[in-house]
């Protein structure tokens, strides 16, 4: 039996994928820049400080998170339809679970951290809510990672070509990202004679590598795994 190398999509779906991919790359770049600029401070240039001030607005952050999630959901939905068309029920179910979990994670990270109430009980309520929310997010993230690995293995086994490459990225990229982070923490905690400047540089490199491996590469390969029908 010949294994499918690329999913055929209609011209309309191809246009939607292209727009989603473009917006995904744009919002991902903004998120990465936000990570580096952080909050505004006196040592930043005027442009960087203005960008950091804009990004520190909660409404802007929520809008970015929602739009970034939307681009992912669109691409996953087209993948799900192709898996359904090819009668891969469990792989299709894995994509649905990923979509639901990522939506939950986005909503959880956008929830306000301040609650109204009596001044004396506010800190206890906020602390307890934050703790429960952190555990919930960690659990969802763990389940999402396991589902993603299972989906990747399934795609790797059932298909060929770019679809197989995309499947491989779903379980290899998290592994490589983890190894990269472990290397950075090893240098930070165990290697002597490393200056703080070097530590910051290594941290920036590790962040960039993890960003490429866990965010950019899988979705780029997902787009490459689909071709527009003539």
N, C-alpha and C positions, 0 to 999 in steps of 0.2 A: 504493500500500500504506500503510495507516494504521500509524504508529509507536506502539508501546506507551509510555504516559506513566508508569505505575506498575506494579510487579510485584504481582500478587495473591498473597497468602499465606493459609494456613489460620489459624483462630483460635488453635490451639496455637502455630504459628510466630509469630503476632503477639504472644502473651504472652511467648514466649521473647525476641523482639526488644525488647519493652518492659523486661523485667528486665535484659537485657544492656545496653541503653542507659542505664538508671538506674545500674547498677553501674559502667559505663564512665565516666559523668560524675562519680560519687563518687570513684573511684580516680584519675581525672585531676585532680580538685581537690586530692586529697591529695598527688599528685606535684608539682603546682604550688606548694602550700604548703611542701613539703619543699625545693623549689628556693630559695625565699625565706628560709626559716628557717636552712637549712644546718646547721652544727654549733653546739651550744650555746655561749653566751658570756655574760659578766657583764652586758652591756648589754641583754639580752633580758628580757621579762617572765617571770614564773614559769610561766605557761601555755605561752608560746612556747618557753621553755627545756626544759620537760618534753616537749613535742611533738618538739623537735629531738633530744633524747636518745633518745626512742623510735624516731624515724626513722633514727637513726644505727646502729641494730642491723641487722646483715647479714641476719638471718633475716626481719625485717620487710620490708626492701627487696626481698628475693627473693620473698616472698609477694605483695607488691603488684605486682611485675613480672609474675608468673605469672598472677595474677587479672586484671590489665589485659589481658594477651595473650589470655586465655580469652574475655573479652567481645568482643574484636575478631574472634577466630576464629569465634565463634558467628555474628556478623552477616555475616562474609564467606562462611561456609558456606551460609547461607540465600540470599545473593546468587548463589553458585555454582550452587545447585540451580535457581534461576530462570533463569539463563543456559543451563544444560543443557536445561531444559524448552523454552526457546525456540530450541534448536539453534544456539547461538553457541559453537562449540568453542574458538576461540582466545581469546575473552574469558573463558571458563570456565577455560582453562589459565592465563591471566594471574592470575586470582584464586588458583588453587592455588599458583602460584609465589610470590605475595605472602604467602600463609599460611605456606609453608615458610620463606621468607627471614625473615619477622618472628619465627618460632619460633627460628630459628638465632640471630638477633640478640639475642633475649631470653636464650637460654641462654648466649651468649658474654659478655653483660654481667653475668651472674650467676656466672660462673666465679670460684673463689677466686684471689686474686692471690699467695698465699703457698704455696710448695712445700717439702716436706721434702727434706732432703739434707744433704750435708756443708756445714759453715758456710762454708768457703772458696769453694765453687762455687755457693752459693745465690743470691747477687746476680746472677751471670752468667746462671744458668738463668732466674731470674725476669725479668731484663731482656730476654733474648732471647724468652722466651715472651710477655711483654707486647707487645714490638714486633711479633711475628708475629700476635698476636691483634688488635692495632690495625689492621694492614694488612688482615686478614681481615674485620673488622667494617666498615672503610671500603669494601672491595670489595662486600660484601653490601649495604651501604646504597646504594651507587651503582647496583647492579643493580636493587634494589627500587624506587628512584626512577624509573629508566627504564621498568620494567615498569608501575609505577603510572601514569606519563604515557601509555604506550601503551594501557592499559586505559581511562583517561579519554577519550582521543581516540576509541577504539572505541565507548564508551557514548554519547558526544556525537553521533557520526555515525549510529548504529543506532537510537537511541531518541529520545523527545521528553519534554516535561514535566519532572517531578522527577528522572527517571532521567538526562536530559540535564544537568540542573543538577548532579547528583552527579558525572557524568563530567567536566563543566567544572571542578569543584572539585579534581579529582585532578591536573589539570595547571596550573591557574591559581593555586591556593593555594601550592604550593611556589615558584612564580615570585614571587608577591607577598611571601612570607616572605623569600626571598633578597634582594629589593630593600630590604625593611625592614632586614635585617641589614647590608647594604652601606651604607645611609644612616647607621646607627649607627656603623659602623666609620669612615666618612668623617668624621663629626663628631668622633669620638674621636681620630683621627690628624691631621686637617688643619684643623679649625676652631679658631682661637685665641680666648682670652678666655672659655672655657667652664669653669666651676668643677667640681670633683670631684663636688659634690652634684648638679649638673645632669647630669653624665655618668652617675652612678648612676641618676638618674631616667629618662634616655633609655634606658639599658640595661634597666631594669625594664619600660618601655613596649614596647620592641622584643621582649623575652621574652614578654610577655603577648600581643602581636599574633601572633607566630610560633606560640605555643601554640594560639591560637584558630584560626589558618589551617591549621596542619598536623595538629592533633589533633582539635579539637572539630568544626569546621564540616563536614569531609568525612563524618564518621560521623553527624552530625545529618541531613545531606542523604541519606545512605544509608538511614537509618530512614524519612525522609519519602518515599523513592522506593518504599516498599512499603506496600500497603494490605490490610487484612484482608477476606477474602471474606465476604459475607453468607450 
